[in-house]
Amino acid sequence: MLHVELVSPEEILFQGEAEMVVCRTTDGEIAFLTDHVPFLGGLGVGEVRIILPGHDVQTVQVEGGFVEVRDNRVIILSDAARLGEAVTED
């Protein structure tokens, strides 16, 4: 399981456990799972998908920033972000 924190300058938009995080970096889309190697990258403009336990998906629209992965923690610092709706994937 991953511990995920998604932070904008105004607030913490998401904090919790997830099975996977998918985001668009400046080099393309990447997915993070448990035990991913350490990673630091720039975020592009787009959607971050946080796959929650039970396969619900929380989406967040981001406009740049950074993503860091280390020791099963994913920290996303975004210049501007907007929380989307949580959806259930069947």
C-alpha positions in Angstrom: 0.0 0.0 0.0 1.2 3.6 -0.7 0.7 6.6 1.5 -0.3 9.5 -0.8 -0.2 13.2 -0.1 -1.3 15.7 -2.7 -0.7 19.3 -1.7 -1.3 22.7 -3.4 -0.3 26.1 -2.0 -3.7 26.6 -0.5 -4.4 23.2 1.1 -3.9 19.4 1.4 -6.2 18.0 -1.3 -5.7 14.4 -0.6 -4.1 12.4 2.2 -4.5 8.6 2.5 -3.7 5.1 1.4 -3.8 4.0 -2.2 -3.0 0.9 -4.3 -1.6 2.9 -7.3 -1.0 6.5 -8.4 -1.0 7.5 -12.1 0.2 10.9 -13.2 1.6 12.8 -16.2 5.1 14.0 -15.8 7.0 16.2 -18.2 8.4 13.0 -19.6 5.1 11.2 -20.0 2.6 9.2 -18.0 3.8 7.0 -15.1 2.2 4.7 -12.6 3.5 4.1 -9.1 2.9 0.9 -7.1 4.1 -0.4 -3.8 7.9 -0.7 -3.6 8.5 1.6 -6.6 12.1 2.8 -6.9 12.7 6.3 -5.6 11.6 8.9 -8.2 11.5 12.7 -8.5 9.9 14.3 -11.5 8.2 17.4 -12.8 4.4 17.2 -13.3 2.7 18.3 -16.5 -0.8 19.7 -16.8 -3.3 16.9 -16.5 -5.1 14.4 -14.3 -3.7 12.5 -11.4 -5.5 9.2 -10.7 -5.3 7.8 -7.2 -6.6 4.2 -7.2 -7.9 3.6 -3.7 -8.3 0.3 -1.9 -11.5 -1.3 -3.3 -10.6 0.1 -6.7 -12.4 3.5 -6.3 -10.6 6.2 -8.2 -10.0 9.8 -6.9 -9.0 12.2 -9.6 -7.2 15.5 -9.2 -6.6 18.0 -12.0 -3.1 19.5 -11.6 -1.3 22.4 -13.4 2.4 21.5 -12.9 4.4 20.8 -9.8 6.5 17.9 -8.7 6.0 14.3 -7.7 8.4 12.4 -5.3 8.2 8.7 -4.5 10.2 7.1 -1.7 9.6 4.3 0.8 6.0 3.7 -0.4 5.1 7.4 0.0 4.0 9.5 -3.0 4.1 13.2 -2.4 2.6 15.5 -5.1 3.2 19.2 -4.8 1.2 21.1 -7.4 1.2 24.7 -8.4 -2.6 24.6 -8.8 -4.9 21.7 -8.3 -8.6 20.9 -8.2 -10.1 17.8 -6.6 -12.4 15.7 -8.9 -15.1 13.3 -8.0 -14.3 9.8 -6.6 -15.7 7.2 -9.0 -16.2 3.4 -8.5 -14.6 1.2 -11.1 -16.4 -2.1 -11.6 
